[in-house]
Structure formats: structure tokens, C-alpha cells
């Protein structure tokens, strides 16, 4: 392997972020283009657009389920594989899945290929986080994770608005062609610049699965799945809130998405920095601020100023939690770090599926396009309670460990 010079180090980190950028575009642009996809591929749009758009939310669910299935499968099967080679394989699958999505003729086949295109998602972020943390060095794990995830948040500033605009003006299929091109460029850069760290031949699928016996891992998975579902309850239908509730034109949707993306980008780096300082406090403060931002959105998003301000803070507070939860899962997974990092994104996409489904349900029930915001508040409160439970379980386990060796625990005489 060639020496990791400062230039190669910078390009390697950029490459990992660019892959996340492509994932952000393919995942989130689909949400902004739901009306366009529904209009072309589903019957009855002109008669009842609200119900048909809610049905089109199946595409979001299909993608989320693909992440949930693919993340642990790739993490376990690739336990011994060198991380760079796993990255190459995952990027190749992204290219193939994105091209196929662009050319599917029916809603059913599109849903199938959105599922297939999502299979590498969680494993990519898992391995990218581990490579980035390794490149960054000791004591900077949170910031390494944030750098790997930065492409996902920057996508919401540049890529998603661009893909949404392209899909609205040139047809939604062109957005998936754009995504395929992004992944192809990422793959070429990865082949030339990613460091070739050797695989660990002592690892095995069964050893990787050992993380699943840790109750703390499952609680944090639930934190991501339930708590982050509040974000997707809002995001999945933000195009409809912009045009139908706020009364802005369709051309403003990319700008609203960009505003949310700026908040996500700031929040991601803030979360990475803060988690290296105090992981527990970052989770507690992050969830509290997230709940408040969702409630404000639900109350004021019917006005243009209220919409812009509230989506910015939803992006900021939610993305503060992403590297924080990811870092915590890597730490508590111990030797099964790849599975812990990958399963985090499976958890987020359970939240994606849950939030999109519940948001669509309250819309279909006639409660209005802002009603998913209150669904988000409830889910985020549940996420906070689960996070508190996770921290309490960890402290209990540490106390038991100290008692086992005869040391006093806090509060004892």
C-alpha cells in the first residue's frame, strides 16, 4: 500500500463522504419526487392526489427495508474482508441498483429495485465510518464518523435540491441517473485512493453476531429506529407541506430541502465534535432540542417564514444525533464494530419506514399535511426515553462490574 500522504488522506476522506453524498441523494430525493412518481406510475392521481401520494410512500418504505436487511447481512458476511474491498463491492452495487431504478416501467418493479438499491446502504456507512475513524486517529472517533456521514447531510444542501429540480424538469428518472453517476465517480476514486487496511482473519460471522447478545446494543438500535422516525415523519411529506399547506410553488421545494440540509450539515459536525467531548450529554441535549423543533414545526409551518426556520432546526437537531448514536453503537459493540456501525443505519431506516408510514396514515386520515410533525414529537419523546434507559443500563452494568471485584460504587459508604 502506498504511504498515506496528506493529499491521499484528504482525498480518501472526501471519497468516503462522496459515497454518503450519493446515498443522501438517492434516499432523500425520492421523498421530494413522490408526487412526480405517483403522477406517472399510479392510477387516480388527478382524482385524489393526497391518497395516491400516501400510497407512493411505499417506495420510501421499500428503500428503508432494504437498508434493514442489507446492513447486518453484509456486516456479518464481510467480517474478514479488507474494508477497502468491501467498500468497492458496495459502491458497485449502488451503481447497478441506481441504473435499474431509473428504467423500471411500473410502480411495483420500481419498489423492488429501490429495495435492492438500498441493500448496501447501512454496510457502506458502517465501513466508511470505521475507515474514516482509522484515518483520523485515536481520540477523534466521533469526528471521523461525522466526516464519513458529512456527505449525507451535504446532499441535502446541494444534491437533493439539484436532483429534485432535475426530476421535476426532466422527469424523475433523471434523478436516479444522476445518482448512478455519483456512485460511479466515487467507485473510481475509492479504487485509487482508499487505504488498503488488511482484513482481520480472526473474525468470523459468528463472532460478528456476538454484538446482538448485548442488550445495550438493542436499546440503542431502538433509539435510532423510534427516535429518528420523527425526522422521517416530517421529511417524507415536506414537499406537500410546502406546496399545499404553506401555499408556495413547486419550484420552492428544492430551496426548502436545501435549508433543511444546511441545518443537517451544521448539526452533523456539531454532533461529531460534541460526542468526542461528552457522548451522554450530547444525546440528552440533542433529543430535547429535536423534540422542541418538531413541535415548533407543527405549529408554524403553515407560514413561509415558520416553515424555513423550523425545518432548519429540525435538520440541525436531528443530525446532531446521527454521529452521536453511531459512535455510541460502535463503542458498545466492542469487537463487532462493523456490525454496530452498520446496524445503526438499519435502525435509522426502520425509523424511515415507521415515520413515513405513520405520517402517511395521519394524512390519509384527513388530519392534514402538518399532522406528521406531531407524530414526530411522540416518536422523538420515545427515543429520548429509550436513550435514558440505555444510559441507565450501562451505569447499572458498570456498578455490577465494580461490585464483582469488591470496589465501592457511587453512593455507597
C-alpha positions in Angstrom: 0.0 0.0 0.0 1.3 3.5 -0.9 2.0 5.8 2.0 -1.0 7.7 3.3 0.3 11.2 2.4 -1.7 14.3 3.5 -3.1 14.6 -0.1 -4.2 11.0 -0.3 -5.6 11.2 3.3 -7.7 14.2 2.3 -8.9 12.6 -1.0 -9.7 9.3 0.8 -11.9 11.2 3.4 -13.5 13.1 0.5 -14.3 9.8 -1.3 -15.9 8.3 1.7 -18.1 11.5 2.1 -18.9 11.5 -1.6 -20.4 8.0 -1.3 -22.5 9.2 1.6 -23.5 12.2 -0.6 -24.8 9.7 -3.3 -26.7 7.8 -0.6 -28.3 11.0 0.7 -29.4 12.0 -2.8 -30.9 8.6 -3.7 -32.7 8.3 -0.4 -34.0 11.8 0.2 -34.6 12.9 -3.4 -37.2 10.1 -3.7 -39.2 11.8 -1.0 -39.2 15.2 -2.8 -40.2 13.4 -6.1 -43.1 11.3 -4.6 -45.7 13.5 -6.4 -44.0 13.1 -9.7 -43.5 9.4 -9.4 -47.1 8.9 -8.2 -48.5 11.0 -11.1 -46.7 8.8 -13.7 -46.9 5.3 -12.2 -50.1 5.2 -10.0 -53.7 5.5 -11.1 -56.1 8.0 -9.7 -53.7 10.9 -9.0 -55.9 13.6 -10.5 -59.0 12.4 -8.6 -57.4 12.1 -5.2 -53.7 13.2 -5.1 -53.5 13.0 -1.3 -54.4 9.3 -1.1 -52.1 8.5 -4.1 -49.1 10.3 -2.7 -49.6 8.4 0.6 -49.6 5.2 -1.4 -46.4 6.2 -3.1 -44.8 6.4 0.3 -44.3 2.6 -0.2 -41.2 3.5 -2.1 -39.7 5.1 1.0 -40.7 2.0 3.0 -39.1 -0.4 0.4 -35.8 1.5 0.5 -35.8 1.5 4.3 -36.5 -2.2 4.4 -33.6 -2.8 2.0 -31.3 -1.0 4.4 -32.6 -3.0 7.4 -32.0 -6.3 5.6 -28.7 -5.4 3.9 -26.9 -3.8 6.9 -26.5 -6.9 9.1 -26.1 -9.3 6.2 -23.1 -7.5 4.6 -21.6 -6.7 8.0 -21.6 -10.4 9.0 -20.6 -12.0 5.7 -17.8 -9.5 5.3 -16.4 -9.9 8.8 -12.9 -11.0 7.5 -12.9 -8.9 4.3 -10.5 -5.9 4.0 -12.5 -2.8 4.5 -11.5 -1.2 1.2 -12.6 -4.2 -0.8 -15.9 -4.2 0.9 -16.3 -0.6 0.0 -15.6 -1.3 -3.7 -18.3 -4.0 -3.7 -20.9 -1.9 -2.0 -20.3 1.0 -4.4 -20.6 -1.3 -7.4 -24.0 -2.5 -6.1 -25.1 1.1 -5.7 -24.3 1.9 -9.3 -26.3 -1.1 -10.6 -29.3 -0.5 -8.3 -29.5 3.2 -9.3 -29.3 2.5 -13.0 -32.0 -0.2 -12.7 -34.3 2.2 -10.7 -34.1 4.8 -13.5 -35.5 2.4 -16.1 -38.3 0.5 -14.2 -41.6 0.7 -16.1 -44.1 0.1 -13.3 -44.5 1.1 -9.7 -44.1 -2.4 -8.5 -40.8 -3.0 -10.2 -39.5 0.3 -9.1 -40.3 -0.6 -5.5 -38.4 -3.8 -5.9 -35.3 -2.1 -7.2 -35.5 0.6 -4.6 -35.3 -2.3 -2.1 -32.3 -3.8 -3.9 -30.5 -0.4 -4.3 -30.8 0.1 -0.5 -29.1 -3.2 0.5 -25.5 -1.7 0.6 -26.6 1.5 2.4 -26.0 0.5 6.1 -22.9 -1.5 5.5 -21.4 1.4 3.4 -21.9 3.9 6.2 -20.6 1.3 8.7 -17.4 0.6 6.9 -16.9 4.2 5.8 -17.2 5.3 9.5 -14.6 2.8 10.6 -12.1 3.7 7.8 -12.6 7.4 8.5 -12.1 7.0 12.2 -8.9 4.9 11.5 -7.6 7.6 9.2 -8.4 10.4 11.7 -6.6 8.6 14.5 -7.2 8.0 18.3 -9.5 10.2 20.3 -11.3 11.5 17.2 -13.7 8.7 16.5 -16.8 11.0 16.7 -15.2 13.4 14.2 -14.2 10.6 11.9 -17.8 9.3 12.0 -19.1 12.8 11.3 -16.8 13.2 8.3 -17.9 9.9 6.8 -21.5 11.0 7.3 -21.0 14.5 6.1 -21.8 13.6 2.5 -25.3 12.5 3.7 -26.0 15.9 5.2 -24.3 18.0 2.5 -26.5 16.0 0.0 -29.5 17.8 1.5 -27.9 21.2 0.7 -26.8 20.5 -2.8 -27.6 17.1 -4.1 -31.2 16.6 -3.1 -32.4 20.1 -4.3 -30.5 19.5 -7.6 -31.9 16.0 -8.0 -35.4 17.3 -7.1 -35.1 20.1 -9.6 -33.8 17.8 -12.3 -36.6 15.3 -11.6 -39.2 18.0 -11.8 -37.9 19.5 -15.0 -36.6 16.4 -16.9 -38.5 13.6 -15.3 -38.0 11.8 -12.0 -35.9 9.0 -13.8 -33.1 11.5 -14.5 -32.6 11.9 -10.7 -31.6 8.2 -10.5 -29.3 8.5 -13.5 -27.6 11.4 -11.6 -27.2 9.2 -8.5 -25.7 6.3 -10.6 -23.1 8.8 -11.9 -22.2 10.0 -8.4 -21.6 6.4 -7.3 -19.5 5.6 -10.4 -17.2 8.6 -9.7 -17.0 7.5 -6.0 -16.0 4.0 -7.0 -13.2 5.2 -9.3 -11.8 7.5 -6.6 -12.0 4.7 -4.0 -10.1 2.3 -6.2 -7.2 4.8 -6.4 -7.1 6.5 -3.0 -8.6 4.4 -0.2 -6.0 2.9 2.1 -5.8 -0.9 1.9 -6.0 -1.8 5.6 -5.8 -5.6 5.9 -8.7 -7.7 6.9 -8.9 -9.5 10.3 -8.6 -13.2 9.7 -9.5 -13.9 13.4 -13.0 -12.5 12.8 -15.9 -14.8 11.8 -19.6 -14.3 11.1 -20.5 -15.8 14.5 -18.1 -13.5 16.3 -19.5 -10.5 14.5 -23.0 -11.6 15.6 -21.9 -11.6 19.2 -22.9 -7.9 19.4 -26.5 -8.9 19.1 -26.3 -10.6 22.5 -25.6 -7.3 24.1 -28.9 -5.7 25.4 -27.3 -2.2 25.3 -26.8 -2.6 21.5 -30.5 -3.4 21.0 -31.7 -0.5 23.2 -29.5 1.9 21.1 -30.9 0.3 17.9 -34.4 1.1 19.2 -33.3 4.7 20.0 -32.4 5.2 16.3 -35.4 3.4 15.0 -38.0 5.0 17.1 -36.5 8.4 17.9 -35.3 9.2 14.4 -38.6 8.1 13.0 -39.8 11.6 13.9 -37.5 13.1 11.4 -38.8 10.9 8.5 -42.4 11.5 9.5 -41.8 15.2 8.6 -39.3 14.8 5.8 -41.3 12.3 3.8 -44.1 14.8 3.2 -42.3 18.1 3.3 -43.0 18.7 -0.4 -46.7 18.6 0.3 -46.4 20.9 3.3 -44.5 23.4 1.2 -47.0 23.4 -1.7 -50.3 22.6 -0.1 -50.1 23.9 3.5 -47.8 26.9 3.0 -49.0 27.7 -0.5 -45.6 28.1 -2.1 -44.9 27.0 -5.6 -43.4 23.6 -6.5 -40.2 25.3 -7.5 -39.6 26.3 -3.9 -39.4 22.7 -2.7 -35.7 22.3 -3.5 -35.0 25.5 -1.6 -36.8 24.2 1.5 -34.9 21.0 1.2 -31.6 22.9 0.9 -32.5 24.9 4.1 -33.0 21.6 6.0 -29.8 20.3 4.5 -27.8 23.3 5.8 -29.2 22.5 9.3 -28.2 18.9 8.9 -24.7 19.7 7.8 -24.1 22.0 10.8 -25.7 19.5 13.2 -23.6 16.6 11.9 -20.3 18.3 12.5 -21.6 19.7 15.8 -22.6 16.2 16.9 -19.3 14.7 15.9 -17.3 17.3 17.9 -19.6 17.2 20.9 -19.7 13.3 21.1 -15.9 13.3 21.4 -16.3 15.7 24.4 -19.3 14.2 26.2 -21.3 11.5 24.4 -24.1 11.1 27.0 -24.8 14.8 27.4 -24.9 15.2 23.6 -27.6 12.6 23.3 -29.7 14.1 26.0 -29.5 17.7 24.8 -29.8 16.6 21.2 -33.1 14.8 21.7 -34.6 17.5 23.8 -33.8 20.1 21.2 -35.1 17.8 18.5 -38.5 17.4 20.2 -38.8 21.2 20.6 -38.0 21.8 16.9 -40.7 19.2 15.8 -43.3 20.8 18.0 -42.5 24.3 16.6 -42.7 23.0 13.0 -46.1 21.5 13.7 -47.4 24.9 15.0 -45.8 27.3 12.5 -45.0 25.5 9.2 -48.1 26.9 7.5 -46.3 30.2 7.0 -43.2 30.5 4.7 -41.0 32.0 7.5 -42.2 29.4 10.0 -41.5 26.6 7.5 -38.0 27.8 6.7 -36.9 28.4 10.3 -38.5 25.2 11.7 -37.1 22.9 9.0 -33.6 24.3 9.5 -33.7 23.5 13.2 -35.2 20.0 12.6 -32.2 19.4 10.3 -29.7 20.7 12.8 -31.1 18.9 15.9 -31.8 15.6 14.2 -28.3 15.5 12.6 -26.6 16.2 15.9 -27.9 12.8 17.0 -26.6 10.8 13.9 -22.9 10.7 14.6 -23.6 10.5 18.4 -25.8 7.4 18.2 -23.4 5.9 15.6 -20.4 6.5 17.9 -22.1 5.0 20.9 -23.1 1.9 19.0 -19.5 1.4 17.7 -18.2 1.7 21.3 -20.7 -0.7 22.9 -20.4 -3.2 20.1 -16.7 -3.7 21.1 -15.2 -6.3 18.7 -18.2 -6.2 16.4 -17.7 -2.6 15.4 -18.7 -3.1 11.7 -22.0 -4.7 12.7 -22.6 -2.0 15.3 -21.9 0.8 12.8 -23.9 -0.8 10.0 -26.9 -1.8 12.1 -27.2 1.9 13.2 -28.3 2.8 9.7 -30.6 -0.2 9.6 -32.2 1.3 12.8 -32.5 4.8 11.1 -34.2 3.2 8.2 -36.7 1.4 10.4 -37.3 4.9 11.6 -37.6 5.9 7.9 -40.2 3.3 7.3 -42.0 3.8 10.6 -42.1 7.6 10.2 -43.2 7.5 6.5 -46.0 5.0 7.3 -47.3 6.8 10.4 -47.0 10.2 8.6 -49.0 8.8 5.6 -51.5 7.3 7.9 -52.4 10.6 9.7 -52.5 12.4 6.3 -54.8 9.7 4.8 -57.0 10.1 7.9 -57.6 13.7 7.0 -55.6 15.3 9.7 -53.6 17.5 7.3 -50.1 17.6 6.0 -48.6 19.1 9.2 -50.0 16.3 11.4 -46.9 14.1 10.8 -45.0 16.7 12.9 -46.9 15.7 16.0 -46.2 12.1 15.1 -42.6 13.1 15.1 -42.9 14.7 18.5 -44.3 11.4 20.0 -41.6 9.3 18.4 -38.8 11.6 19.5 -40.0 11.5 23.1 -40.0 7.7 23.0 -36.5 7.9 21.6 -35.3 10.1 24.4 -36.8 7.7 27.0 -35.1 4.8 25.3 -31.8 6.7 25.4 -32.2 7.3 29.1 -32.8 3.6 29.6 -29.7 2.8 27.6 -27.6 5.0 29.8 -29.2 3.7 33.0 -28.5 0.1 31.9 -24.8 0.9 31.2 -24.4 2.5 34.6 -26.0 -0.5 36.2 -23.7 -2.9 34.4 -20.7 -0.8 35.4 -21.8 -0.8 39.0 -22.2 -4.6 39.0 -18.7 -4.9 37.5 -17.2 -2.8 40.3 -19.1 -4.8 42.9 -17.8 -8.1 41.5 -14.2 -7.0 42.2 -15.1 -5.6 45.6 -14.9 -1.9 44.8 -17.3 0.6 46.2 -19.9 2.1 43.8 -21.1 5.6 43.8 -23.4 6.3 46.8 -22.1 3.5 49.0 -20.3 4.1 52.2 
